[in-house]
Amino acid sequence: MNYATDFNLPFKAIFTVFVISSIAMSLPLTPGGVGVYQAGVVFSLGLFDIPQEEALVAGIALHLILLIPSFAAAIFVLESKRLSLSSFKG
């Protein structure tokens, strides 16, 4: 997080943000944790006096950093196995 933002948080703060956002992501309220993850990041960064707007942007960026590799890997596997999403309908 310190590389992606200029928050300059200590390790304890980064660990707290990680734990709270991971708990928020595990709540099955929305597909992919969209919105819930960002709320967890905004809340946890708010504990360390980071403004809500900056925390929201950081939450969106961190969520994209987590999701894009998974999507890319899934597309790669589907393409390499010559599968389509319609083949998974049961």
SULWO-V909819 format. One record per pair of residues at least 12 apart in sequence whose ideal C-beta (glycine too) atoms are under 8 Angstrom apart, sorted by the first residue. I is the first residue (numbers start at 0). J is the second residue. If there is no record, write none. Layout:
i:j
I:J
I:J
This chain:
i:j
0:13
0:16
0:57
0:61
1:13
3:57
3:60
3:61
3:64
4:53
4:57
6:44
6:47
6:49
6:53
6:57
8:47
12:46
12:47
15:43
15:46
15:47
16:40
16:43
16:44
16:47
18:43
19:39
19:40
19:42
19:43
20:36
20:39
20:40
20:43
20:58
20:61
21:39
22:39
23:35
23:36
23:38
23:39
23:40
23:42
24:36
24:39
31:66
32:62
33:62
36:58
36:62
37:55
37:58
37:59
37:62
38:58
39:58
40:54
40:55
40:57
40:58
40:61
40:62
41:54
41:55
41:58
44:57
44:58
